[in-house]
Structures are given as structure tokens and as C-alpha cells.
Amino acid sequence: MTEGFDDIKDALMNHIGGSMGPLYGMICRGLVNGSKDHEEIDAKVVDDMMQQAVESIEFVTDARPGDKTLIDTLDPAADAMHEAVAAGDDLPTALDKMVAAAKKGMNHTKDLQSKIGRSIRQGKKSIGKLDAGAVSCEIFLEAMAEEMKNLNK
């Protein structure tokens, strides 16, 4: 799995312009760092992967929760995974909690005013709309979770 995320990271960082390619590349870098040296993916490994993904994003951006960015999806998803692991949940249950938190975080961006990135130019007009990065991050995390559950059947 680590090799796959590493290949995705390289493709995103080298072939997608704008800010999203590098940002998703950094998320994948964190997923790689959290999963390397593990032959099997369990809830603890995914927790490490998600914590590393958040750290990787925080390394390259000043965005924090509440800024109406993909961080508003990624950060609560990582927190939910961490809490699920601490509670002793199995991988499918932990992944479901992670995705639920990602959706909640994504939906919360509708109530926020953009504080960083391109959408900051919209000012108060950004309130009432979902953040595109938060939406794409939720889709990414949900797809990743579904594939991880399928691999562990």
C-alpha cells in the first residue's frame, strides 16, 4: 500500500498544477510515512497515517481548522481515527468513524467564511457554500476508507 501512495504522491506533485496537486501530494506523503515498515494495515497504522497526513499539510500551509479549507475535513477525520483506535475499535469501525467526521467537517465549511486561499477574495459571499478542497478531501478519504475495508475482507 505504501508504494501505491508514494506513486500517487509523485503523480500529484509533478503533474497537477495549482495548489491542490501539491497539497494532496503532501497528504499522500503523510500516508506513506505513516504506513512504511508495516506489512499489514490495521486501525493503529491508519491512525499513524492520518496523523502524518495532517502534519504534512501543516508543514506546507498556514491553514488551520476553521479557515474553510481541506483541513476542516482532514483534521476531524484524523482526530476521529485517533479516538477510535484509543477506544479499541476494529479497522472497519474506525474507518466509518473517520469518514463520518470527515463529512461533518466538510459540511461545517458551509457555515464558515474563507480565511485563506483563493476563495478569500469572496469574503462574506463564501458563507453558505461548501469549500471545494474540503469536499474533495472528503471524497478522497471516503474512497480510501472503502478500499481499505475491501482489502481487509
Secondary structure, DSSP 8 states (H G I E B T S, - for coil): -HHHHHHHHHHHHHH--TTHHHHHHHHHHHHHHHHTT-SS--HHHHHHHHHHHHHHHHHH----TTSSSTHHHHHHHHHHHHHHHHTT--HHHHHHHHHHHHHHHHHHGGGS---SSGGGGGGGGGTTS--HHHHHHHHHHHHHHHHHHHHT-
